[in-house]
Amino acid sequence: MMMSKMSVLLGAVLLVLLCSQSGQTGEVGETSCSGCCDLLKELRELRETVSVLKRQTDEQKSTEQVAFGAALGPDGANINRGPFNTDTTLVYPNVFANAGNAYNPSTGMFTAPVKGVYYFSFSGHNHSSKPMGLSLMKNGQSMVIVYNHAAGARPETATNGMNLLLEKGDQVNVKLWANSWIQDNENMHSTFVGHLLFPLPDIIKP
């Protein structure tokens, strides 16, 4: 890397010297100097582009290992969430993995650390004396859902998943629908899982 930088600097110095010498030879020299200046401009633009690409590559390498998995219920506990009179963000505090720390177990929110394509899945368990409705949300908009109708008092589980294109900083979470409920126990039926499939480069802006 050091040799590469020195080569670029040396090339720039040689072009400047050539330009200054050519400037003393009259009209032909002025034409040569103009060409040298154009080369210097292109060299600067090339260096800026390489710098942007290197920064993006370093960023992607530092964030390419992103994966999490969490459950609604803590170990050994039976819990109910809902019904509430408004849609409610579910918080999954029992974290099995959180590579990259993109999932926040205090808020239930996943924040994309890098632009890319991500896969998410979510599941819910309940007793069907009441319905259960869940939405996978991206920046406050519902992407896909699961729904269990009220159908007596038997246990029901539903699951869904989807690939999502996310920009850096986009947020994904699961919401429990108003007037529905969700349950979990030591078997960890109700989960929220996601991981980065592959990063995508941003538009190059020197």
HELIX and SHEET records of a PDB file:
HELIX    1   1 MET A    2  SER A   22  1                                  21    
HELIX    2   2 GLU A   27  THR A   63  1                                  37    
SHEET    1   A 5 ASN A  94  ALA A  99  0                                        
SHEET    2   A 5 ALA A  67  ALA A  71 -1                                        
SHEET    3   A 5 THR A 191  PRO A 199 -1                                        
SHEET    4   A 5 GLY A 116  HIS A 127 -1                                        
SHEET    5   A 5 PRO A 155  LEU A 166 -1                                        
SHEET    1   B 2 ILE A  79  ARG A  81  0                                        
SHEET    2   B 2 ILE A 182  ASP A 184 -1                                        
SHEET    1   C 4 THR A  88  THR A  89  0                                        
SHEET    2   C 4 GLN A 171  LEU A 176 -1                                        
SHEET    3   C 4 MET A 109  THR A 111 -1                                        
SHEET    4   C 4 TYR A 103  ASN A 104 -1                                        
SHEET    1   D 4 THR A  88  THR A  89  0                                        
SHEET    2   D 4 GLN A 171  LEU A 176 -1                                        
SHEET    3   D 4 MET A 132  LYS A 138 -1                                        
SHEET    4   D 4 GLN A 141  ASN A 148 -1                                        
END                                                                             
